[in-house]
Amino acid sequence: MSEGLLKMWIALGAIGLMFFAVISITFSRMKLNGILKFIVTLFAYVCMITAGILILFVVFSGPVPGLILG
């Protein structure tokens, strides 16, 4: 697997984590109460922080050398 493809999968996983975090936060604020609300919210924030670190890795790791045609 090439470096560019690996970065694409990491970014896609980070986007999935962000989506899951938003859905979890919304669900916990509308439907849950008490300690369960706190646990789901904490898990969602951990997912969001992890996704942010992954996106920073992809963005700041620099460009991938591509094919040179011709």
Secondary structure, DSSP 4 states (H G I P E B T S, - for coil): --HHHHHHHHHHHHHHHHHHHHHHHHHHHHH--HHHHHHHHHHHHHHHHHHHHHHHHHHHT-PPP-----
